[in-house]
Every structure is written in C-alpha cells, then in structure tokens.
Amino acid sequence: MIDNAAFRMLSYGLFIIGGRSDDACAGCIANTFQQVTSEPLQVSVTLNKQNCTTTTIQQSGRFTASVLSEKASMELIGRFGFQSSNEVDKFQGIAGGKDEAGIPYVTECCVAWFSVRVVQTLDVGTHIIFVGEVEQAIALENESPLTYAYYHQIKGGKTPSRASSFLPTEDQSKAQDFDATQQDAADAAASEFSGGGGKGRYAWQCQVCGHIEYVDELPEDFVCPVCGVGREMFVRIAL
C-alpha cells in the first residue's frame, strides 16, 4: 500500500533555479535543492528533463539556486513555476544579478543564493539529478525561508505537473476542496470583497496554480496573473 498523503509529510524548501546557455537564460521553481556534503561543500537539485532550465544546465554545467522567503508573492512563484522560459523572460524586471560565470540568480524575496558548478549527473527517468560544488553562497534577508508546507497550506499553492513531488491526486481535486486554512482565507477575502455580506457571491479559482479572483464574473479574455493560463482553466466557486 502506498498512501500519497505520506509524501506530503516530507519537508522541503522552495527555490528558484537559474541556468544559462549561450545567450539564453532560463529559470524554474524547485523544491529539491539541498546540501549533500560539507567537505567539499556540495549540493544537488533534481529537475524534469522537459524543463528549459534543465537543458541550460546540461549545456553549461552550472546553475544558481535562490532561496525564497515567506514573503515571496504568488506572482513571483507563478512566473518561475508555471510559465515557460521559451515564452517568457522570467528574470526581466526581477531583482537579482549574475554570478561570476554569468548565470542569473534572484534576490527579490529571497534569503540567500548559491552559485554551483556541476560535477556529477544522474538520470532517474523523468528527471535528472545534478550534483555540484558550491563556488559562491550569499546570505541576503534575515527572513524565514519559504517551506513547501507553507506554500501549500498558507499561500494555497499548487504543484506543477513536472515537479519531482507532483502527485496526480493532489492537484486533480475540485477547486472547491479547500483545506481549513485556505477556506478561512477565502472567507475573509470574500467578506472584504462583498462588504461584509458575502452570501450569494462568487469567485474564480485557477485549476493550474490555485490563484483566486474575487469577482462574480470573469472576463472572457482574462489571463491568470500567476501562471498565465486563460479563463477556460478557471472554475467558479461559491463564497
């Protein structure tokens, strides 16, 4: 027997992984970045083979990892987690920089960043594990790092289908199936939205990233501000 709920008890952080190949930069959200040895200082990250970021790391042999803080917005997470680097310059307009090898990293709503040189790779089917030596490590804000549990339980975030920890039963649930924390947040927002009444009002939830728009009717040309999908991926929920 395998209870998928057991996997959601594992603890993770949330990170922006940056890569660059020639003049093309790419980045994605990962929850698999971790330290693996202390002498030498080595870390690893596991990425889906289909990610643009994975390709850039394979070609350059380098990557960066930015540690998100609890202050990170869903818009920032959505940009790097639910959009494609083939279609969007994810680093444009985002505070950050480039390491000594020219690999981009993010400092906006981040508590630290790392520059890594890949020394070993392991093909694990749908994903590749990159192991590398840390060449730069910079602490930034003195804030709490964002955990995967906080992202799901407090921010109401979803898991991208290419993530290592994606479980189909987790994100195929109906949009109405909030946990208690999400429902409390939705009720509070609905009360503010409707002037304290809330009854008979509606909102719309993105089935991809979980973003909620508190409007009775969603425009036909609406685009999710978090993950960029259209109105057809939203379902109406009662408040």
N, C-alpha and C positions, 0 to 999 in steps of 0.2 A: 504493500500500500504506500502510495505517495500522496501526502496531503500538501497541496500547493501553499496552503497558509503557512506552513513551516518555513518556507523560503522567505516569506515577508517578515519573519522574525530576525533575519540576518541584518547586521548593522553595516551601513555604507555611508560614504560621504557623497558629495556631488561636485563634479569638476568640469571645467572647460578644457578640452584637449585641443591644442593648436598644432598645425602642421603646415609645411610649405614645400612645394616642388616647383623648381624654376621660378616663375613669377606668380604662380597661383597659390593663394593661401586658403586654408580650409580649417574648420573647427567644428567640434561636436561636444555634446554633453556625455559624460561617462560617470558611472558610479563604481568603477573597477580599479581606479588608480590607488596604489598602495606601496608602502615601503616593504622590501623583501629581504634586504641585508643591510648591515651597518658598516661593515668593512669588506669591500668598499661600499659606499652608500649607493644602493641600487633600489630601483622602483620598478613597478610593472603596471601595464594598463592593457585591458582586453577590449578590442574593437571589432565591430562587424566588418566582414570583408567588403560589403557593399558601400560602406561609408567613404566619401571622398577623402576624409581625413586619414583613413587607413592607407589609401593609395599614396598620399603625400609622404607619410611616414616611411612606407616601404621604399620609396624612391630616394628620400633624403637621409634616412637613418637617424632622424631626430624628431623630437616633439617637445611641447611645453604642456604643463598642467597648471591651471589656475584654480585655486580652492575657493569655491563660492561661499559667501556668508549667508546667514539667515535673512539678511536684508535684500538679497537678490530678488529682483522682480520676476514675475511670471513672463513678462515680455522678453527679458534677457534670456531666461531659461528656454522660452519658446523659440527664440531666434536660433540658438545653437542646438536645441534638442529636437525640433520638429520641422526645420527647414533644411534645404539642400545647399551646400556650398557651390554647387554647379549653377544655382539660380540666384543666390544672394551673397553679397559681400558681407559676411557676418561680422567682420571686425570694423566696418565703416561706422564712424560715429560712436564707437565704444572706447572708453578709456582703457589704455593699455600701452604696449610697446612691442619691441622685438628683442630677442636675446642676441648674444654675440654672433650667432650663426644666421640671424635674420628670421628666426621662427617667431610668429606672433604669439603674444600672450595677453591676457585680460587682467586689469586691475580694478575695474568697476565692480563694486560689491564683492570683492574678493579679499581673503585674509592672507593669502600667500601665493607665490607662483614658483614653479620649478622649470629648469631647462635640462633636458635629458638627451643623452647620446645612446642610441640603441646598440646593445651588444649581443642580443640573442632574440630570436623569434620562435614561436611555437604555433603551428597550425592546429587548431582544435575544432575543425569542421566549419561552422558558420562564422567563426571568429578567429582572430589572431591575437596571441599574447605577445606583447613587446616588453622585453626586459632591458633596462638601460641604466647607465651610471649617471648620477646627478652631477651636473657641472656648475649649476647656479641654483640657489634656493634663497628666496627673499620673502621675509615676513612683511605683511602690509598692515591692515587694520587690526585693532585689538577687539575683534568681534567674535561671536560664536560661529563656527563653521556650520554650513548647511548639511544636515544629515538627510538621508533618503527618507527616513521616517517622518521628519519634519516637513519635507517636501510633499509627501502624500497626505499626512494627517492634518497639517495646519494650512498648507497652501492649496491642498486639494489637487495636486498634480497627478498626471498620468505617466505611464511608462511607454516610451517609444517602442515600436514593434521590433526594431533592430537592436535594442538593448540586450545585454547579456542576461539581465534579470527579468526580461519580459515573460509573463505567463499569460496565455490567451484568456483564461478565465478571469483574470484580474481586470482587464480593460474591455471586455466584451459585455460587462454588466450594463444594465439600463442606466441612463443618466439620472434617473430618479433615485437610484440606490446610494444616497449619501451615507457616510458614517455619521455618528453623532456630532463630531466636531464640525464637519462640513455643513451639516444641517443647521447647527447653531449660527454659523457664519452666514449662511444663506438667509435664515430668518431675520438676523439683524440687518442685513443689507436690504432685504425686502421691506422691512419696517421703515427704514430710512427712505427707500425708493418711493413708497406709497404714502408717505406722510404719517406713518404710524398704523395705518389700517392693514394693508397687506392682503386682505381677503379678496379672492377673485382676480388677483393679479398674476402675471406670468413672467417667466424669464426664459432664456435660451442657453443651453449648455452644449459646448463643443464636445463631440464624441471622440475626438482625437486627443486633445490636451486637457479637457476638463474646464476650460475658461467659461465663465458665466456672464452673459449680458442681461442686465436687468431692464428689459423693455418688453412691452406687451407684444409688439410686432417687430420682427427682424427684417430689414430691407432686403430685397432680392439680390442686390449687389454687395451684400455685407461680406467682409473678409475678416476672419479671426485675427485679432491683433497679436495673439500669442504664437500660433502655429501657421497662419496664413491660408487655412482652408476656407472654402466658400460656405454659403448658407446651407447647402444641402447636407453638410456634416453636423448641423445643429439640430437638437430636439427641444421642443418646448416643455418646460416643467412648471408645475403649479407651485405657487409660494404661499 
